[in-house]
Amino acid sequence: MTAKKCEAEIKNKQIYNVDNSCKDTNTFILSDYEKVKAICNGHGSPHKNTCLTESKAKFSIVKCELKNNGGRKPNCQYKGKLLTNRIVVVQCGGLPVHFEKDIL
């Protein structure tokens, strides 16, 4: 996954809102599955006073942001940005089930 592959990856993985509109933002964590899974299994810590978990490790991520507001499947156009050395904040359900945000 690279910043230039946002549109192709989102289309390939069928990442849309439930009404088939384009998601405003989608973020991909650039790491192997085991390292991401570990955030919820002892390699993360509580994020402030929430039910979220923040990673102890730093990750590189690709943040894909929608360019064409109001777009609908399959015509979603995204601009990708590579961000490095980020703490990621996720919601855990045994595994990370939702990416909430990143922290520099």
Secondary structure, 3 states (H helix, E strand, C coil): CCHHHHHHHHHHCCCCCCCCECCCEEEEEECCHHHHHHHHCCCEEECCCCCEEEECCCEEEEEEEECCCCCECCCCCEEEEEEEEEEEEEEECCCEEEEEEEEC
